[in-house]
Amino acid sequence: MKASKLIAAVVSGAAALALVGGIAYAMEPDRDPATLPMPEAAQDTSIVKQVASIIVYEDQEEAVAMASEFDDIHDELAMDAVSSRASLSAKHSANHDAGAKAAASAASETPEDSDDSIDVEAVDVTEPLETISPEGDEMVADSIDVNGDIVTYVPSYESASAPASGAGLWMGSDSTTDGSWGYFIGHNPGDFTCVMTLKNGDPVTVCDSDGNTRTYSVVDEFIVPDDTYWEDIQSRVTDYGESIILQTCCGDNAHYRVVIAV
């Protein structure tokens, strides 16, 4: 509305000046064009351009005002965000400190009466392995302990193969007190794989069918082809008196390992 009134006023003024100028020009005598003054090079009397400049100026002024208002809003939001973060941080720190104090207080409290007491078995530090023994490692009748691996055995007299699990008493006697020998067989891979690691001096313990226990020491070990006959090794393995013989496959389907302990 303001711009429209301004344009009308400018147009009216321009028309009046034109009328006066025309009258003056008509009354002025003819002059030599060469004596007329030169126009100012930078002067622009275009009414349209002047009006456009006024409108553009007003738009720029409004834009500057809007930008200033936007900056104020942005600064206000930024300050709110900083304040909010500071508040959250203070709240988190307070909760953390309260939790730490509660945990420390609970740890320092010692219950006076408790029915959840635990009985701890005393340990002899000089012989810890004898004091602490895992459950299930106690030997039972008809079992052999090979370097800590306990294997049970069953009668398997002169059978063509060892039992699928455990070991078998193939020949002789399992008695630990009769002064004679017992011949045990088992599979490798299988429960008799432990026989493959035995070497001279290693202990082997037998708990016979009567529950009597005896520990033997390895004195000989050798490997033979799997087509070897009993008669080929009999004299080598049965001349020790109270003793045991352990036999297992070497895992190559071609040889047996034989171990003698007395």
C-alpha positions as CSV (number, residue, x, y, z in Angstrom):
1,M,0.0,0.0,0.0
2,K,2.8,2.3,0.9
3,A,4.7,1.6,-2.3
4,S,1.6,2.3,-4.5
5,K,1.0,5.7,-3.0
6,L,4.7,6.5,-3.5
7,I,4.6,5.5,-7.1
8,A,1.5,7.6,-7.7
9,A,3.1,10.7,-6.2
10,V,6.3,10.2,-8.2
11,V,4.3,9.8,-11.4
12,S,2.2,12.9,-10.7
13,G,5.3,15.0,-10.0
14,A,7.0,13.8,-13.1
15,A,4.0,14.7,-15.3
16,A,3.9,18.2,-13.8
17,L,7.6,18.7,-14.5
18,A,7.2,17.5,-18.0
19,L,4.3,20.0,-18.7
20,V,6.4,22.9,-17.3
21,G,9.4,21.8,-19.2
22,G,7.5,21.6,-22.4
23,I,6.0,25.1,-22.0
24,A,9.5,26.5,-21.3
25,Y,11.0,24.7,-24.2
26,A,8.3,26.1,-26.5
27,M,8.9,29.7,-25.3
28,E,12.7,29.3,-25.5
29,P,14.3,30.5,-28.8
30,D,16.1,28.1,-31.0
31,R,19.7,27.3,-29.9
32,D,22.7,25.9,-31.6
33,P,23.0,22.3,-30.6
34,A,26.7,22.8,-30.2
35,T,26.1,25.2,-27.3
36,L,23.8,22.9,-25.3
37,P,25.3,21.7,-22.0
38,M,26.4,18.0,-21.9
39,P,24.2,15.7,-19.7
40,E,25.7,14.3,-16.5
41,A,27.1,10.9,-17.4
42,A,26.1,9.2,-14.1
43,Q,22.6,10.8,-13.8
44,D,19.6,8.4,-14.2
45,T,16.2,10.1,-14.2
46,S,14.2,6.9,-15.1
47,I,11.1,6.9,-12.9
48,V,10.7,3.1,-13.2
49,K,14.3,2.5,-12.0
50,Q,13.8,4.8,-9.0
51,V,10.6,3.1,-8.0
52,A,12.3,-0.3,-8.4
53,S,15.1,0.8,-6.2
54,I,12.7,1.9,-3.5
55,I,10.9,-1.5,-3.6
56,V,14.2,-3.5,-3.5
57,Y,15.4,-1.4,-0.5
58,E,12.2,-2.2,1.4
59,D,12.6,-5.9,0.6
60,Q,16.2,-5.9,1.8
61,E,15.2,-4.1,5.0
62,E,12.5,-6.8,5.6
63,A,15.0,-9.6,4.8
64,V,17.6,-8.1,7.2
65,A,14.9,-8.0,10.0
66,M,13.9,-11.6,9.4
67,A,17.6,-12.8,9.4
68,S,18.1,-10.9,12.7
69,E,15.0,-12.6,14.2
70,F,16.2,-16.0,13.0
71,D,19.6,-15.5,14.6
72,D,17.9,-14.6,17.9
73,I,15.8,-17.8,17.8
74,H,18.9,-19.9,16.9
75,D,20.9,-18.5,19.8
76,E,18.0,-19.1,22.2
77,L,17.7,-22.8,21.0
78,A,21.4,-23.3,21.3
79,M,21.4,-22.0,24.9
80,D,18.5,-24.3,25.8
81,A,20.4,-27.3,24.4
82,V,23.5,-26.5,26.4
83,S,21.4,-26.0,29.5
84,S,19.6,-29.3,28.9
85,R,22.9,-31.2,28.4
86,A,24.4,-29.8,31.5
87,S,21.3,-30.8,33.5
88,L,21.4,-34.4,32.2
89,S,25.1,-34.7,32.9
90,A,24.6,-33.5,36.5
91,K,21.7,-35.9,37.0
92,H,23.8,-38.8,35.6
93,S,26.7,-38.0,37.9
94,A,24.4,-37.8,40.9
95,N,22.9,-41.2,40.1
96,H,26.3,-42.8,39.5
97,D,27.6,-41.4,42.8
98,A,24.6,-42.7,44.7
99,G,25.0,-46.1,43.2
100,A,28.7,-46.3,44.0
101,K,28.0,-45.3,47.6
102,A,25.2,-47.9,47.9
103,A,27.5,-50.6,46.5
104,A,30.3,-49.7,48.9
105,S,27.9,-49.6,51.8
106,A,26.5,-53.1,50.9
107,A,30.0,-54.5,50.6
108,S,31.1,-53.2,54.0
109,E,28.1,-54.6,55.8
110,T,28.7,-58.1,57.4
111,P,25.6,-60.1,58.1
112,E,25.4,-61.2,61.6
113,D,23.2,-64.2,61.1
114,S,23.3,-66.3,58.0
115,D,22.2,-69.9,57.2
116,D,24.1,-69.9,53.9
117,S,27.5,-70.8,55.4
118,I,29.8,-72.9,53.2
119,D,32.0,-75.6,54.7
120,V,35.4,-75.5,53.0
121,E,37.5,-78.6,53.2
122,A,41.0,-77.9,54.6
123,V,43.7,-78.4,52.0
124,D,47.1,-79.8,52.8
125,V,49.4,-77.6,50.7
126,T,52.2,-80.1,51.0
127,E,50.2,-82.8,49.2
128,P,47.4,-80.9,47.4
129,L,46.8,-83.6,44.8
130,E,46.2,-86.2,47.4
131,T,43.8,-84.0,49.4
132,I,41.7,-82.7,46.4
133,S,40.6,-85.5,44.1
134,P,37.9,-85.0,41.4
135,E,34.8,-87.1,41.8
136,G,34.7,-90.2,39.7
137,D,38.5,-90.8,39.8
138,E,38.4,-93.3,42.7
139,M,39.2,-96.8,41.4
140,V,36.6,-99.5,41.6
141,A,37.0,-103.3,41.2
142,D,37.9,-104.4,37.7
143,S,39.7,-101.2,36.7
144,I,43.1,-100.0,35.6
145,D,44.7,-96.6,36.1
146,V,47.1,-95.7,33.3
147,N,48.9,-92.5,34.3
148,G,45.6,-91.0,35.7
149,D,43.2,-92.5,33.0
150,I,41.0,-95.0,34.7
151,V,39.7,-97.7,32.4
152,T,37.3,-100.6,33.5
153,Y,37.7,-104.1,32.1
154,V,35.7,-107.2,31.6
155,P,36.6,-110.8,31.0
156,S,37.5,-111.3,27.3
157,Y,39.4,-114.6,27.2
158,E,41.2,-115.2,23.9
159,S,38.6,-113.1,22.0
160,A,39.3,-112.1,18.5
161,S,38.9,-108.4,19.4
162,A,38.9,-106.1,22.4
163,P,35.6,-104.8,23.8
164,A,34.0,-101.8,22.1
165,S,34.6,-99.8,25.3
166,G,36.9,-100.2,28.2
167,A,39.4,-103.0,28.2
168,G,39.3,-106.8,28.3
169,L,41.2,-109.4,30.3
170,W,42.4,-111.5,27.4
171,M,44.6,-114.1,29.1
172,G,46.0,-114.9,32.6
173,S,44.6,-113.5,35.9
174,D,43.7,-110.1,37.1
175,S,44.6,-110.9,40.7
176,T,47.2,-108.6,42.2
177,T,48.2,-111.1,44.8
178,D,48.7,-114.5,43.1
179,G,52.2,-113.9,41.8
180,S,51.3,-114.4,38.2
181,W,50.5,-112.2,35.1
182,G,47.4,-110.8,33.5
183,Y,47.1,-109.8,29.8
184,F,44.8,-106.8,29.1
185,I,43.7,-105.5,25.6
186,G,41.9,-102.4,24.5
187,H,41.3,-100.1,21.4
188,N,43.3,-97.2,20.1
189,P,41.8,-94.9,19.1
190,G,39.6,-95.6,22.2
191,D,39.9,-96.2,25.9
192,F,43.4,-97.7,25.6
193,T,44.9,-94.8,23.7
194,C,46.6,-93.9,27.0
195,V,48.7,-97.1,26.7
196,M,50.5,-95.5,23.7
197,T,52.1,-92.9,25.9
198,L,53.5,-95.2,28.6
199,K,57.3,-95.4,29.0
200,N,59.7,-97.2,31.3
201,G,59.1,-96.3,34.9
202,D,55.5,-95.0,34.5
203,P,53.0,-96.3,37.1
204,V,50.0,-98.5,36.2
205,T,47.6,-99.4,39.0
206,V,45.2,-102.3,38.9
207,C,42.1,-102.8,41.2
208,D,41.3,-106.5,40.7
209,S,37.9,-108.2,40.9
210,D,38.4,-108.7,44.7
211,G,39.0,-105.0,45.2
212,N,42.7,-105.4,45.9
213,T,44.9,-102.6,44.5
214,R,48.5,-102.8,43.3
215,T,50.7,-100.4,41.5
216,Y,53.1,-101.7,38.9
217,S,56.0,-99.9,37.0
218,V,56.7,-100.2,33.3
219,V,59.8,-102.2,32.6
220,D,59.5,-103.0,28.9
221,E,57.6,-102.0,25.8
222,F,57.8,-103.0,22.1
223,I,55.9,-103.0,18.8
224,V,55.0,-106.1,16.7
225,P,53.2,-106.6,13.4
226,D,49.5,-107.3,13.7
227,D,50.0,-110.8,12.3
228,T,52.3,-111.9,15.3
229,Y,51.2,-115.0,17.1
230,W,51.0,-115.4,20.9
231,E,53.8,-118.0,20.9
232,D,56.2,-115.4,19.4
233,I,56.0,-113.1,22.4
234,Q,54.9,-115.5,25.2
235,S,58.3,-116.0,26.8
236,R,59.1,-112.3,26.7
237,V,56.0,-111.2,28.6
238,T,55.3,-114.0,31.1
239,D,58.6,-114.4,33.0
240,Y,58.2,-111.5,35.5
241,G,56.0,-113.2,38.1
242,E,53.4,-110.8,39.5
243,S,52.9,-108.5,36.5
244,I,50.5,-107.1,33.9
245,I,50.7,-106.9,30.1
246,L,48.9,-104.2,28.2
247,Q,48.3,-104.3,24.4
248,T,46.7,-101.9,22.0
249,C,46.6,-101.0,18.3
250,C,49.2,-98.5,17.0
251,G,46.5,-96.8,15.0
252,D,48.0,-97.8,11.6
253,N,46.0,-101.0,11.2
254,A,49.3,-102.8,10.9
255,H,51.0,-103.0,14.4
256,Y,50.4,-103.6,18.1
257,R,52.1,-102.0,21.0
258,V,52.8,-104.2,24.0
259,V,53.7,-102.8,27.5
260,I,54.9,-104.9,30.5
261,A,54.7,-103.5,34.1
262,V,55.9,-105.3,37.3
